[in-house]
Amino acid sequence: MTGFSADWLGLREPADTAARPPDLIDWIAPSLPRDRSVHVLDLATGTGSNLRYLAPRLGGLQQWVLADHDPVLLGAMPERLSTWAAANDVAVGTAGKSLTLQNAGLSCRVDRLQVDLARDLGTIDFTRFDLVSTAALLDLVSDVWLEDLGRRCVESGCSILFALSYDGRIDCTPVDPLDARIRDLVNDHQRTEKGFGPALGPDAATRTVRLLERLGYEVRAEHSDWRIDAAQSALQTELITGWASAAAEVALDERASIEAWLQRRLAWVRDGQSRLVVGHVDVAGRVR
Ligand SMILES: C[S@@+](CC[C@H](N)C(=O)[O-])C[C@H]1O[C@@H](n2cnc3c(N)ncnc32)[C@H](O)[C@@H]1O
């Protein structure tokens, strides 16, 4: 569960975009500088979907550092960005090793940083950044790592926008008698090590809110649930298959019933009857 493919991240990006609450950006924006470029650090950027979501909504002058340990995902970022830019009337250019994004409302420089965030968070100079952001990372990290991140952010006066932490809720339609059991097993699996120590899994957003409040942030959290309809069958198939294999990993003796559940749910996806809601939370923090 620690490897993420560019295809999977591409499949989830439209669901992520639809799920995120735009008013958190309006809430965080006044805490960012207006007289110069806003410097943004995106942790665990993948192919840069958080940049594609946030940059046009923040607007103005921006400089981003996209950090991830996976060179394949970082390598896929320019092409993903170009495809997105072409569809959104944004001009892409280069300036040395940086990429640039430009349109009437946005002028943005983008750099990539390959770094193992579990091991080398301390090599990043947080004082360079106004906003530290991430999407779909915090459920993978441990309490200790999250605390370290929070401290670095507050000591450097960074605003925070941590999006799309899975919160343990999975609602499937039509309902199957085994859904609740599978969800519980998935949540057990979520708490296993993902490279950062014992993972927070479904507790990530609650822990983040508590931590940021303790560190003195003004905090706001909102749901960013995926609402996946029957037309999104490829995303549904990936999710349901992933849940079944995660459940089987933590309950080996239940493999037969998990496989039967998987086949029932996939049949509903194929028949166009299946809908899923997956609970997520976005957390924003402003330095008081
Ligand atoms: C669920 S994906 C989210 C990617 C991206 N933020 C998005 O929303 O599409 C988790 C990301 O965490 C990255 N990641 C996992 N462990 C990491 C580590 N130790 N250091 C840096 N990045 C890591 C993965 O490479 C992957 O890009």
PDBQT file of the ligand as one rigid body, heavy atoms in Angstrom, charges set to zero:
ROOT
HETATM    1  C1  LIG A 301      -2.328   8.967  -1.963  1.00  0.00    +0.000 C 
HETATM    2  S1  LIG A 301      -0.946   9.593  -2.804  1.00  0.00    +0.000 S 
HETATM    3  C2  LIG A 301      -1.387  11.309  -2.942  1.00  0.00    +0.000 C 
HETATM    4  C3  LIG A 301      -0.659  12.024  -4.037  1.00  0.00    +0.000 C 
HETATM    5  C4  LIG A 301      -1.139  13.439  -4.321  1.00  0.00    +0.000 C 
HETATM    6  N1  LIG A 301      -1.024  14.300  -3.172  1.00  0.00    +0.000 N 
HETATM    7  C5  LIG A 301      -2.550  13.430  -4.854  1.00  0.00    +0.000 C 
HETATM    8  O1  LIG A 301      -3.449  13.890  -4.136  1.00  0.00    +0.000 OA
HETATM    9  O2  LIG A 301      -2.758  12.972  -5.988  1.00  0.00    +0.000 OA
HETATM   10  C6  LIG A 301       0.329   9.614  -1.556  1.00  0.00    +0.000 C 
HETATM   11  C7  LIG A 301       1.635  10.192  -2.029  1.00  0.00    +0.000 C 
HETATM   12  O3  LIG A 301       2.562  10.097  -0.944  1.00  0.00    +0.000 OA
HETATM   13  C8  LIG A 301       3.833   9.858  -1.482  1.00  0.00    +0.000 C 
HETATM   14  N2  LIG A 301       4.683   9.311  -0.436  1.00  0.00    +0.000 N 
HETATM   15  C9  LIG A 301       4.488   8.177   0.273  1.00  0.00    +0.000 A 
HETATM   16  N3  LIG A 301       5.490   7.987   1.141  1.00  0.00    +0.000 NA
HETATM   17  C10 LIG A 301       6.349   9.039   0.976  1.00  0.00    +0.000 A 
HETATM   18  C11 LIG A 301       7.593   9.394   1.568  1.00  0.00    +0.000 A 
HETATM   19  N4  LIG A 301       8.161   8.639   2.522  1.00  0.00    +0.000 N 
HETATM   20  N5  LIG A 301       8.199  10.533   1.172  1.00  0.00    +0.000 NA
HETATM   21  C12 LIG A 301       7.627  11.302   0.197  1.00  0.00    +0.000 A 
HETATM   22  N6  LIG A 301       6.458  11.009  -0.412  1.00  0.00    +0.000 NA
HETATM   23  C13 LIG A 301       5.835   9.878  -0.033  1.00  0.00    +0.000 A 
HETATM   24  C14 LIG A 301       3.557   8.889  -2.627  1.00  0.00    +0.000 C 
HETATM   25  O4  LIG A 301       4.636   8.806  -3.533  1.00  0.00    +0.000 OA
HETATM   26  C15 LIG A 301       2.282   9.485  -3.215  1.00  0.00    +0.000 C 
HETATM   27  O5  LIG A 301       2.588  10.424  -4.198  1.00  0.00    +0.000 OA
ENDROOT
TORSDOF 0
